[in-house]
Amino acid sequence: MTEPKQLPSADLMSEHDDRRGSPGGPRPGPLGRLAGLAYRRRGTVLLAWVAVLAIAFGLSAALKGAYVNDGSVPGSDSAQAQTLLTERFPAQSGDSVGVVARAIDLVGEDHVSLGSDFDGGPPLPRGMRDVRDLPMITDAMLRRGYSEERIRKFLGGNLLRVFRQITEKSNGRR
């Protein structure tokens, strides 16, 4: 009887190692090989990503222009609407609270709510830069004598009420 050839355990294990595939099994494709390379050289890959991000931020800072939120895309509906409002109602141009007051007079305080489109559309009211300046609208509404309840409805209460009504109906509750 002949004795089987003894293989060192390291060789036996490497033949069944997942990185190399099973003997006679399929070899990894290009993405598998790329993943293996990225794993083996993960420190280098991490440094490369950090370098790419640093370059992207550097180029962004060097090439950026001034941020403008004035609905100035030529020919857009927002630009046309703003031009029309400015031409016909120059005194009210930029007066959002006046627009809100008129909307409340037309349809009632239960049907008017603050929009969230601060990144496009018509220019913001005078003095407002972005959402950080929302308290200016609240102050203007208080100066006009609006009740805190009416202001709460406008600042989100009406929207929440409508969302609740919609979700209750969709869940079968009435």
C-alpha positions in Angstrom: 0.0 0.0 0.0 1.3 3.4 -0.9 1.0 6.3 1.5 -0.7 9.4 0.2 1.6 12.3 -0.4 1.5 14.6 2.6 0.9 18.3 1.6 1.8 21.1 3.9 -1.4 22.6 5.4 -0.6 26.1 4.0 -0.6 24.7 0.4 -3.8 22.8 1.0 -5.5 25.9 2.4 -4.3 28.2 -0.3 -5.8 25.9 -2.9 -9.3 26.5 -1.4 -8.8 30.1 -0.6 -11.7 32.4 -1.6 -9.4 35.0 -3.1 -8.1 32.6 -5.7 -11.4 30.8 -6.3 -11.9 27.0 -6.0 -9.8 24.8 -8.0 -11.4 24.5 -11.4 -14.0 27.1 -10.4 -14.8 30.4 -12.2 -12.2 33.1 -12.0 -13.2 36.6 -10.8 -14.2 39.0 -13.5 -12.7 42.5 -14.0 -14.8 44.0 -11.2 -13.8 41.2 -8.9 -10.1 41.7 -9.7 -10.5 45.5 -9.2 -12.2 44.9 -5.8 -9.4 42.6 -4.8 -6.8 45.1 -5.8 -8.7 47.9 -3.9 -8.8 45.7 -0.9 -5.2 44.7 -0.9 -4.1 48.4 -1.4 -6.9 50.0 0.7 -4.6 52.5 2.3 -3.5 53.8 -1.1 -7.1 53.8 -2.3 -8.2 55.8 0.7 -5.4 58.4 0.2 -6.4 58.7 -3.5 -10.0 59.4 -2.5 -9.0 62.0 0.0 -6.8 63.6 -2.7 -9.6 63.6 -5.2 -12.0 65.2 -2.7 -9.4 67.9 -1.8 -8.9 68.7 -5.5 -12.7 68.9 -6.0 -13.2 71.2 -3.1 -10.3 73.3 -4.2 -11.6 73.7 -7.7 -15.1 74.4 -6.4 -13.7 77.2 -4.2 -11.5 78.6 -6.9 -14.1 78.6 -9.7 -17.3 79.4 -7.8 -19.4 82.4 -8.7 -21.7 84.4 -6.4 -24.8 82.5 -5.5 -27.9 84.3 -6.9 -31.4 83.3 -6.0 -33.4 85.7 -8.1 -35.3 83.6 -10.7 -33.1 85.1 -13.4 -33.1 82.2 -15.8 -34.0 84.0 -19.0 -37.5 83.1 -20.3 -38.5 81.0 -17.3 -42.0 81.3 -15.9 -40.6 82.7 -12.7 -38.6 85.4 -14.4 -41.7 86.3 -16.5 -44.0 86.4 -13.5 -41.5 88.5 -11.5 -41.1 91.0 -14.4 -44.9 91.3 -14.7 -45.4 91.9 -11.0 -42.6 94.4 -10.9 -44.0 96.3 -13.9 -47.6 96.3 -12.8 -47.2 96.5 -9.0 -43.8 98.2 -8.3 -44.8 99.2 -4.7 -45.5 95.6 -3.8 -42.4 94.1 -5.4 -40.8 91.8 -2.8 -43.6 92.2 -0.3 -44.5 88.6 0.5 -46.6 89.5 3.5 -48.8 91.6 1.2 -49.2 88.7 -1.1 -50.1 86.4 1.8 -52.6 88.9 3.2 -54.3 89.1 -0.2 -54.4 85.3 -0.5 -55.9 85.0 2.9 -58.5 87.6 2.0 -59.4 85.7 -1.2 -59.5 82.1 0.1 -59.4 82.2 3.9 -56.7 81.6 6.4 -57.3 77.8 6.4 -56.2 77.5 2.8 -52.9 79.4 2.6 -49.5 78.0 3.6 -45.8 78.9 3.4 -44.0 77.3 0.4 -40.5 75.8 0.7 -39.1 76.8 -2.7 -36.2 79.0 -1.6 -33.9 77.7 -4.3 -35.5 79.1 -7.4 -38.6 80.9 -8.4 -39.2 84.6 -7.8 -36.9 86.7 -5.7 -37.2 86.5 -2.0 -38.8 89.5 -0.2 -36.6 92.5 0.5 -34.0 91.7 3.1 -34.4 87.9 3.1 -31.4 85.8 2.1 -32.8 82.3 2.6 -34.7 80.2 5.1 -32.7 81.6 8.0 -34.7 84.8 7.6 -38.2 83.3 8.0 -38.6 85.1 11.3 -38.8 88.3 9.2 -42.1 87.1 7.8 -43.4 86.2 11.2 -42.4 89.7 12.5 -44.1 91.4 9.5 -47.3 89.4 10.1 -47.3 90.4 13.8 -46.8 94.0 12.8 -49.9 93.7 10.6 -51.9 92.5 13.6 -52.2 88.8 12.7 -53.0 86.5 15.5 -50.5 83.9 16.6 -53.0 81.2 15.5 -53.3 82.6 12.0 -49.5 82.8 11.8 -49.1 79.2 13.0 -51.6 78.1 10.3 -49.6 79.9 7.6 -46.2 78.6 8.8 -47.2 75.0 8.6 -50.3 74.3 10.5 -52.5 74.2 7.4 -50.0 72.0 5.6 -50.0 69.5 8.5 -53.8 69.5 8.7 -54.1 68.7 5.0 -51.4 66.0 5.2 -53.2 64.4 8.2 -56.5 64.4 6.3 -54.9 62.8 3.2 -53.1 60.1 5.3 -56.2 59.3 7.3 -58.2 58.8 4.1 -55.5 56.7 2.6 -55.5 54.5 5.7 -59.2 54.0 5.5 -60.0 56.2 8.5 -62.5 59.0 8.1 
